[in-house]
Amino acid sequence: MGRASDALSLAVVFGVLYAGARLVPGLHGETARAAAIVGALGFLLLAGTLTSELVEVVGVPHLTGYLAAGIVAGPYVLHLIDHDTVKQLEGVNTLAIALIALAGGAELRLATLREGLRTLVSAMTVQTVLVMTVCAGVFYAAKPGFVRDMPPLAVFGVALLWGVVAITRSPSALLAILSQTRASGPLARFSLGFIMSSDVVVVLVLAGVITIARPLVEVNATMSLDAFRDLGHEVLGSVAMGTTLGLVLAVYLKVIGRQLVVVLIALGYGATEVLHYVHFEPLLTFIVAGFVVQNLSRQGEKFLHAIESTGEVVYVLFFAGAGAHLNIPLLREFWPIALLFTGTRAATTWVANRISTRAAKDEPVLARWGWAGLVSQAGVAIGIAQAVARQFPAFGPAFRDIAIACVAINELVGPVIFKIALDRANETKAPAPSLTDAEEAANA
């Protein structure tokens, strides 16, 4: 009856939005935009939550339900939410990324990292080298249409850039699944440590590959070390800013400790703008800040609780908005090459996991399922593809389009695989009973 009620409520929500989008006379100007944004926010929150409850029946993670609600209502399926409104909703992403990074950093405990250091180093080395090499090689062999007329060295340079896209992971998908399942165990700890630290590795590798690829794909270009200088400024500055921000947060939590939701929202928007202005990386900065609060103060659990209470709503809007933004026609156009690339990446990730776990003599659960949390991709991969498009305008747009198609597949499939792995590893916890359920049990 509860699921039937959810299904009926979901149908009503879709019906109301359909009526508002199709039957009500159109509004104009700022009033129309404001109404569309408020309506879209309310719809995505309700529809995403209800859909996630329905898909949970078949063991699918909530994240997939959020995505599905956005896809169906978005501009490429039912067109209940148009392109302009989806673009305006990207402001939610700024807050979501900040909360995701803060939570990810706060989940990294120094003692746990020390215990799993050998596993982490082995996995990072093998996954980075093998996945990048194999995916770049497959790209070079497949030669998508936009590189077929290029010289072999130029194709090699583009393939290296594709290899960087292949080694990106999704912190947002990871934390959304861990938040839903409340998973705890070797697999959850390994996935968290690997994915959060891999973002730093990807930034370093990207700078090196761009430096190598530019003279290969551009005839008059020469190799320059400016990228490494800029990288040093960005990484060191982000770490320093994150450390300072973490110490300030720790003091605030200890001395005041109130209105944390307001503080997190202010950080999400205000601090992000400042970081962009000084050319620091917000994701790295917030990860470091969360890590400092957790490991250099006694306020870590309080900080995590505040983020979780705020982040639940933000996760729904973030992934439902991502679903609405998912370009279905683009995926339909590039699906053969996208399937080849995503399949190769997933298979190579599995092989790399077997090699790294054997080298590090890890426990069986990691040997079997350690790869599962590494399949998902989202904003980081798209951000790198967009950076390549800006750096190399001759082929960058086509490169970005194929990357987005691949991310779409990984975004839909990856969370499901990770949820199954956590269930099979017996690391997920049953949801806590509600007050009503507890009362019914007591009465029985």
Backbone torsions as a table, in degrees:
resi	resn	phi	psi	omega
1	MET	NA	-37.3	178.6
2	GLY	-63.0	-42.4	-180.0
3	ARG	-69.9	-36.6	177.1
4	ALA	-63.2	-38.9	177.3
5	SER	-64.8	-40.0	177.1
6	ASP	-62.4	-42.9	-179.4
7	ALA	-64.0	-42.5	178.4
8	LEU	-64.0	-43.4	178.9
9	SER	-62.3	-40.1	179.0
10	LEU	-63.4	-42.2	177.9
11	ALA	-62.2	-40.2	178.5
12	VAL	-63.8	-43.4	-179.7
13	VAL	-61.7	-45.6	177.4
14	PHE	-63.2	-39.3	179.5
15	GLY	-63.3	-41.7	179.4
16	VAL	-63.9	-44.5	179.4
17	LEU	-65.1	-38.9	178.8
18	TYR	-62.4	-43.9	179.0
19	ALA	-62.4	-41.8	179.7
20	GLY	-66.3	-35.5	-176.8
21	ALA	-82.9	-29.2	-172.7
22	ARG	-108.5	-34.9	-169.1
23	LEU	-102.0	-28.6	-177.8
24	VAL	-80.3	134.6	178.0
25	PRO	-55.8	141.2	-173.8
26	GLY	-66.5	146.1	172.6
27	LEU	-98.3	166.5	-175.8
28	HIS	-133.6	155.4	174.0
29	GLY	72.6	-151.5	-176.4
30	GLU	-62.5	-34.8	179.3
31	THR	-60.8	-42.8	179.6
32	ALA	-63.7	-45.0	-178.5
33	ARG	-64.1	-44.3	-180.0
34	ALA	-63.1	-43.1	179.5
35	ALA	-64.4	-40.3	-179.4
36	ALA	-64.8	-41.0	-178.8
37	ILE	-67.9	-46.0	179.5
38	VAL	-62.7	-43.8	178.8
39	GLY	-62.7	-41.8	180.0
40	ALA	-66.3	-41.3	178.0
41	LEU	-60.4	-48.0	179.6
42	GLY	-63.2	-42.1	-179.6
43	PHE	-64.5	-49.0	-176.8
44	LEU	-62.5	-36.5	178.9
45	LEU	-66.2	-47.0	-179.0
46	LEU	-70.8	-50.4	-176.2
47	ALA	-65.7	-40.5	178.9
48	GLY	-62.7	-43.2	179.8
49	THR	-65.5	-44.9	-178.9
50	LEU	-66.6	-41.7	179.3
51	THR	-64.4	-38.8	179.4
52	SER	-63.4	-35.1	177.6
53	GLU	-68.1	-35.3	-179.5
54	LEU	-71.6	-43.9	-177.4
55	VAL	-72.8	-18.1	178.7
56	GLU	-63.8	-24.0	-179.4
57	VAL	-59.5	-35.6	-178.8
58	VAL	-98.6	15.4	175.6
59	GLY	81.1	12.4	179.6
60	VAL	-84.9	139.6	-177.9
61	PRO	-65.8	154.7	179.5
62	HIS	-56.3	-37.3	-178.2
63	LEU	-53.6	-40.1	179.8
64	THR	-65.4	-36.6	175.8
65	GLY	-64.1	-41.3	176.9
66	TYR	-59.8	-47.3	179.6
67	LEU	-60.4	-44.1	-177.0
68	ALA	-62.1	-42.1	179.4
69	ALA	-61.8	-42.6	178.7
70	GLY	-66.4	-41.4	-179.6
71	ILE	-61.4	-47.6	-176.3
72	VAL	-64.7	-41.4	-177.3
73	ALA	-83.6	-12.5	-172.1
74	GLY	-72.7	-179.9	-173.4
75	PRO	-69.8	-9.4	-176.8
76	TYR	-103.0	-6.1	178.9
77	VAL	-120.7	-86.5	-179.0
78	LEU	-87.4	-13.0	178.8
79	HIS	57.4	36.9	174.9
80	LEU	-80.4	-24.4	173.8
81	ILE	-120.5	122.4	-173.2
82	ASP	-87.0	174.8	-176.0
83	HIS	-60.7	-43.8	-176.6
84	ASP	-62.4	-41.1	-179.8
85	THR	-66.6	-42.1	176.9
86	VAL	-59.3	-40.5	179.1
87	LYS	-63.4	-41.6	-179.9
88	GLN	-66.1	-28.3	-178.4
89	LEU	-75.0	-7.8	-179.2
90	GLU	-64.0	-16.1	175.8
91	GLY	-61.2	-29.9	177.3
92	VAL	-63.7	-32.0	-177.9
93	ASN	-61.4	-35.0	179.8
94	THR	-59.3	-47.7	178.8
95	LEU	-66.9	-40.9	-177.9
96	ALA	-62.4	-45.4	-179.0
97	ILE	-63.1	-39.7	178.4
98	ALA	-63.3	-46.0	-179.5
99	LEU	-66.6	-39.3	178.6
100	ILE	-61.4	-45.2	-179.0
101	ALA	-68.0	-42.3	178.0
102	LEU	-61.7	-44.6	179.4
103	ALA	-65.8	-40.6	179.3
104	GLY	-62.5	-43.6	177.6
105	GLY	-64.8	-38.9	-178.9
106	ALA	-71.8	-21.6	177.3
107	GLU	-80.1	-14.2	-178.4
108	LEU	-86.3	102.9	179.4
109	ARG	-95.6	135.5	-172.7
110	LEU	-60.0	-40.4	-179.1
111	ALA	-63.3	-41.4	179.7
112	THR	-66.3	-40.9	179.6
113	LEU	-63.8	-38.6	178.5
114	ARG	-63.1	-43.3	-178.5
115	GLU	-62.8	-38.6	-176.4
116	GLY	-102.2	21.4	-174.5
117	LEU	-63.2	-43.1	-179.1
118	ARG	-62.4	-43.0	177.6
119	THR	-61.7	-44.0	-176.7
120	LEU	-65.9	-44.3	-179.5
121	VAL	-65.7	-43.1	179.1
122	SER	-62.3	-46.5	-179.1
123	ALA	-65.6	-42.7	-178.0
124	MET	-63.3	-42.4	-178.8
125	THR	-66.0	-50.9	-175.8
126	VAL	-69.1	-44.4	-179.1
127	GLN	-62.3	-44.4	-177.7
128	THR	-64.9	-49.9	-175.4
129	VAL	-69.4	-49.2	-174.0
130	LEU	-70.8	-46.9	-178.7
131	VAL	-63.6	-43.8	179.8
132	MET	-63.7	-43.8	-177.6
133	THR	-65.5	-49.2	-177.0
134	VAL	-66.9	-45.0	-178.4
135	CYS	-66.3	-37.8	175.4
136	ALA	-65.0	-39.7	178.9
137	GLY	-64.8	-41.3	178.2
138	VAL	-65.6	-40.0	176.6
139	PHE	-60.4	-44.8	-179.7
140	TYR	-62.9	-40.4	-178.8
141	ALA	-71.9	-38.7	-177.3
142	ALA	-73.6	-33.6	-179.9
143	LYS	47.0	76.9	174.8
144	PRO	-54.4	158.4	-171.5
145	GLY	-50.9	-35.8	-173.7
146	PHE	-75.4	-8.1	178.8
147	VAL	-114.3	-0.1	-172.7
148	ARG	-65.9	-26.8	179.8
149	ASP	-92.5	2.5	-179.5
150	MET	-83.6	154.6	172.0
151	PRO	-64.0	156.8	-178.0
152	PRO	-55.2	-40.3	-179.8
153	LEU	-65.7	-37.2	178.2
154	ALA	-66.3	-41.3	177.0
155	VAL	-61.7	-38.4	177.8
156	PHE	-62.1	-41.6	178.3
157	GLY	-63.1	-42.6	177.9
158	VAL	-65.8	-38.0	178.7
159	ALA	-62.2	-38.1	176.1
160	LEU	-61.6	-41.2	177.7
161	LEU	-63.7	-37.0	177.2
162	TRP	-65.7	-35.8	177.3
163	GLY	-59.5	-35.6	177.6
164	VAL	-66.2	-42.6	177.1
165	VAL	-59.0	-37.8	-176.2
166	ALA	-66.2	-27.7	-176.0
167	ILE	-91.8	5.2	176.4
168	THR	-80.0	149.5	178.3
169	ARG	-124.6	-175.7	-175.9
170	SER	-123.7	97.7	174.6
171	PRO	-60.6	-35.8	-177.4
172	SER	-64.8	-45.0	179.0
173	ALA	-64.8	-41.6	179.6
174	LEU	-58.3	-51.7	-175.7
175	LEU	-69.4	-32.1	177.2
176	ALA	-64.7	-42.2	178.9
177	ILE	-67.8	-44.6	179.4
178	LEU	-63.9	-36.1	178.6
179	SER	-66.4	-40.2	179.8
180	GLN	-69.3	-46.9	-172.0
181	THR	-86.9	-15.8	-173.9
182	ARG	51.5	41.0	-175.4
183	ALA	-68.2	144.2	177.9
184	SER	-147.6	130.3	-179.7
185	GLY	153.9	-177.5	-176.7
186	PRO	-58.9	-41.5	-178.2
187	LEU	-66.6	-45.2	179.3
188	ALA	-63.1	-43.5	-179.2
189	ARG	-65.6	-43.6	179.7
190	PHE	-62.6	-47.2	-178.1
191	SER	-60.8	-42.7	179.8
192	LEU	-63.4	-50.5	-179.1
193	GLY	-62.3	-42.0	-177.9
194	PHE	-65.9	-51.1	-172.5
195	ILE	-68.1	-39.1	179.9
196	MET	-67.8	-39.2	179.6
197	SER	-78.4	-23.5	-178.2
198	SER	-67.6	-25.6	178.7
199	ASP	-60.6	-38.8	178.5
200	VAL	-65.8	-42.0	179.4
201	VAL	-62.6	-41.3	-179.0
202	VAL	-62.6	-42.0	179.1
203	VAL	-60.9	-43.4	179.6
204	LEU	-65.2	-45.1	-178.6
205	VAL	-65.0	-39.6	-178.8
206	LEU	-60.0	-44.2	179.3
207	ALA	-61.0	-42.9	179.6
208	GLY	-66.0	-42.0	-177.6
209	VAL	-68.9	-39.7	177.7
210	ILE	-61.7	-40.0	178.7
211	THR	-61.9	-39.3	179.8
212	ILE	-76.7	-40.0	-172.5
213	ALA	-73.8	-31.5	-174.5
214	ARG	-57.6	-50.4	178.2
215	PRO	-67.5	-16.7	178.3
216	LEU	-80.2	-36.0	-175.0
217	VAL	-99.7	-17.0	178.6
218	GLU	-116.8	122.4	-170.8
219	VAL	-59.3	-46.0	-173.6
220	ASN	-91.9	3.6	-177.3
221	ALA	-82.3	151.4	176.2
222	THR	-123.8	157.3	-179.7
223	MET	-70.4	130.2	-179.2
224	SER	-129.9	144.5	178.9
225	LEU	-94.1	10.9	179.3
226	ASP	-61.0	-33.7	-179.2
227	ALA	-61.4	-37.6	-179.7
228	PHE	-72.0	-34.3	175.8
229	ARG	-64.5	-46.3	177.7
230	ASP	-62.8	-37.4	179.1
231	LEU	-63.8	-43.2	178.4
232	GLY	-59.9	-43.7	177.2
233	HIS	-60.4	-44.2	-176.0
234	GLU	-68.3	-46.8	-175.9
235	VAL	-70.0	-51.0	-178.5
236	LEU	-63.8	-41.1	178.6
237	GLY	-64.6	-40.6	179.8
238	SER	-65.5	-41.7	179.2
239	VAL	-64.6	-43.9	179.8
240	ALA	-64.3	-44.5	179.6
241	MET	-65.7	-39.9	178.8
242	GLY	-64.8	-39.5	177.8
243	THR	-62.5	-46.1	178.7
244	THR	-61.6	-46.1	-179.8
245	LEU	-62.5	-40.3	179.1
246	GLY	-63.8	-42.1	178.1
247	LEU	-64.7	-40.0	177.7
248	VAL	-63.5	-43.3	178.5
249	LEU	-62.8	-41.2	179.9
250	ALA	-61.7	-43.6	178.1
251	VAL	-63.4	-43.0	179.8
252	TYR	-62.2	-44.1	-179.5
253	LEU	-63.2	-36.3	-178.1
254	LYS	-77.5	-43.2	-172.7
255	VAL	-84.6	-43.5	-175.5
256	ILE	-107.6	-64.5	173.6
257	GLY	67.8	19.5	179.4
258	ARG	-121.7	164.6	178.3
259	GLN	54.7	42.4	-176.3
260	LEU	-68.3	-30.9	178.2
261	VAL	-61.9	-43.7	178.9
262	VAL	-63.2	-41.6	179.5
263	VAL	-62.4	-43.6	-179.1
264	LEU	-65.6	-39.6	178.2
265	ILE	-66.4	-41.7	177.6
266	ALA	-62.3	-40.7	176.7
267	LEU	-63.6	-45.4	-176.6
268	GLY	-57.5	-41.3	-177.7
269	TYR	-95.3	-52.1	-175.2
270	GLY	-66.3	-51.8	-177.7
271	ALA	-64.1	-35.2	179.4
272	THR	-62.4	-42.6	179.0
273	GLU	-63.6	-41.6	178.4
274	VAL	-63.1	-42.8	-179.5
275	LEU	-63.8	-40.5	175.9
276	HIS	-63.3	-38.0	-177.9
277	TYR	-64.9	-37.5	-178.7
278	VAL	-94.2	8.2	175.9
279	HIS	63.0	42.7	170.7
280	PHE	-105.7	159.9	-177.7
281	GLU	-90.7	112.5	-176.9
282	PRO	-59.7	-40.7	-177.4
283	LEU	-59.8	-48.5	179.5
284	LEU	-65.4	-40.8	-179.6
285	THR	-59.9	-47.2	-177.5
286	PHE	-71.6	-33.6	175.3
287	ILE	-61.3	-45.6	179.0
288	VAL	-63.3	-41.3	179.7
289	ALA	-60.9	-45.8	178.0
290	GLY	-63.4	-39.2	178.7
291	PHE	-63.0	-41.1	-179.7
292	VAL	-65.6	-44.6	179.1
293	VAL	-59.9	-41.3	-177.6
294	GLN	-70.9	-41.0	-168.4
295	ASN	-104.2	-16.2	-180.0
296	LEU	-114.3	12.4	176.3
297	SER	-150.4	177.3	177.4
298	ARG	-104.1	19.8	-175.2
299	GLN	-103.5	9.8	-173.0
300	GLY	-61.0	-46.9	-177.5
301	GLU	-67.2	-39.5	177.5
302	LYS	-63.3	-40.2	179.4
303	PHE	-65.3	-44.8	179.2
304	LEU	-62.6	-41.3	179.9
305	HIS	-61.5	-40.6	179.0
306	ALA	-64.5	-41.5	179.6
307	ILE	-66.1	-42.8	-178.5
308	GLU	-63.9	-40.0	-179.8
309	SER	-67.4	-30.5	177.7
310	THR	-85.8	-37.5	-169.9
311	GLY	-72.9	-21.9	-176.5
312	GLU	-60.0	-46.6	178.2
313	VAL	-67.5	-40.4	-178.3
314	VAL	-64.3	-38.9	178.0
315	TYR	-59.2	-44.1	-179.8
316	VAL	-59.3	-49.9	-178.3
317	LEU	-66.2	-37.4	-178.0
318	PHE	-63.2	-50.0	-175.9
319	PHE	-79.7	-33.0	174.7
320	ALA	-65.5	-39.9	174.8
321	GLY	-64.3	-37.1	176.6
322	ALA	-63.8	-37.8	176.8
323	GLY	-64.9	-42.1	177.6
324	ALA	-64.1	-29.1	-178.7
325	HIS	-84.2	-10.7	-176.5
326	LEU	-65.1	122.8	-173.9
327	ASN	-85.7	93.5	-177.7
328	ILE	-64.6	-44.6	177.6
329	PRO	-59.4	-36.7	178.9
330	LEU	-66.1	-41.4	177.5
331	LEU	-64.3	-39.0	178.5
332	ARG	-64.3	-34.9	-178.8
333	GLU	-72.6	-40.7	-172.4
334	PHE	-104.8	12.9	-170.3
335	TRP	-60.5	-35.2	-179.3
336	PRO	-64.2	-48.1	-178.6
337	ILE	-71.0	-33.2	178.8
338	ALA	-66.1	-40.2	177.2
339	LEU	-64.4	-40.4	177.9
340	LEU	-60.2	-48.5	-176.2
341	PHE	-69.5	-42.2	-179.3
342	THR	-70.0	-37.7	177.3
343	GLY	-64.4	-42.1	177.4
344	THR	-62.6	-43.2	-178.7
345	ARG	-63.8	-44.9	-179.4
346	ALA	-64.7	-43.6	-179.7
347	ALA	-64.6	-41.5	-180.0
348	THR	-68.2	-36.3	175.9
349	THR	-60.9	-41.0	177.9
350	TRP	-63.9	-46.3	179.8
351	VAL	-62.7	-45.0	-180.0
352	ALA	-61.0	-37.0	178.3
353	ASN	-65.1	-40.9	178.6
354	ARG	-62.6	-40.8	-179.0
355	ILE	-67.8	-47.6	-175.1
356	SER	-67.8	-39.2	-180.0
357	THR	-68.9	-33.7	176.9
358	ARG	-68.5	-40.4	179.9
359	ALA	-65.6	-37.4	-178.6
360	ALA	-89.1	-2.8	-179.0
361	LYS	55.8	49.2	-178.5
362	ASP	-77.8	165.9	179.2
363	GLU	-70.5	159.1	-172.2
364	PRO	-58.0	-33.6	-177.4
365	VAL	-62.9	-35.6	177.2
366	LEU	-74.1	-36.8	178.1
367	ALA	-62.1	-33.4	-176.9
368	ARG	-87.5	-41.0	-170.2
369	TRP	-121.4	2.9	-176.0
370	GLY	-60.5	-24.3	-178.9
371	TRP	-78.4	-20.6	-167.4
372	ALA	-63.6	-37.0	-179.3
373	GLY	-77.3	-5.7	-174.7
374	LEU	-98.5	2.9	-176.8
375	VAL	-81.8	-39.0	-174.7
376	SER	-60.9	144.0	171.8
377	GLN	-134.9	155.9	178.4
378	ALA	-158.3	-122.2	-169.4
379	GLY	-63.3	-34.9	-177.6
380	VAL	-64.1	-44.5	179.6
381	ALA	-63.9	-42.6	178.8
382	ILE	-65.5	-39.0	177.9
383	GLY	-61.4	-40.6	178.0
384	ILE	-67.0	-42.2	178.2
385	ALA	-61.5	-38.9	177.7
386	GLN	-68.6	-35.7	176.4
387	ALA	-64.5	-40.3	176.4
388	VAL	-64.0	-39.4	179.0
389	ALA	-62.2	-37.2	178.1
390	ARG	-72.7	-40.0	-176.6
391	GLN	-72.6	-32.6	-175.6
392	PHE	-129.6	77.1	-174.7
393	PRO	-64.0	-18.9	-178.0
394	ALA	-65.3	-42.0	-178.9
395	PHE	-123.9	-6.1	-173.2
396	GLY	-56.8	-44.9	-179.1
397	PRO	-59.1	-43.2	178.5
398	ALA	-66.8	-39.7	176.0
399	PHE	-58.2	-45.6	-179.3
400	ARG	-63.9	-41.5	-177.9
401	ASP	-62.4	-43.7	178.3
402	ILE	-66.2	-39.2	178.2
403	ALA	-61.3	-42.2	179.7
404	ILE	-63.8	-39.1	177.6
405	ALA	-63.2	-41.7	178.3
406	CYS	-66.9	-41.4	178.5
407	VAL	-62.0	-37.6	179.5
408	ALA	-59.1	-44.1	179.4
409	ILE	-66.2	-47.3	-179.4
410	ASN	-64.9	-32.2	-179.9
411	GLU	-69.3	-32.3	-180.0
412	LEU	-84.2	-38.0	-173.6
413	VAL	-88.9	-40.1	-173.1
414	GLY	-56.2	-49.8	-179.5
415	PRO	-60.8	-35.5	178.8
416	VAL	-63.8	-44.4	179.1
417	ILE	-61.0	-43.6	-178.1
418	PHE	-66.9	-40.2	177.8
419	LYS	-62.2	-42.7	178.0
420	ILE	-62.0	-42.4	-179.4
421	ALA	-62.5	-43.1	178.9
422	LEU	-64.3	-39.1	177.3
423	ASP	-64.3	-45.9	-178.5
424	ARG	-66.6	-29.9	178.6
425	ALA	-82.5	0.2	179.6
426	ASN	58.6	39.2	179.6
427	GLU	-106.5	-8.5	179.4
428	THR	-83.9	152.5	-179.6
429	LYS	-114.5	143.3	176.9
430	ALA	-65.4	141.2	178.3
431	PRO	-59.1	142.4	179.9
432	ALA	-64.1	139.2	-179.6
433	PRO	-66.2	145.9	177.3
434	SER	-74.5	171.5	179.8
435	LEU	-62.0	-39.6	179.7
436	THR	-63.8	-43.6	179.0
437	ASP	-62.3	-41.1	-179.8
438	ALA	-64.6	-40.7	179.4
439	GLU	-65.2	-40.4	178.3
440	GLU	-63.5	-40.6	179.5
441	ALA	-63.0	-42.4	-179.1
442	ALA	-64.5	-41.6	179.4
443	ASN	-65.3	-35.6	179.2
444	ALA	-67.3	NA	NA
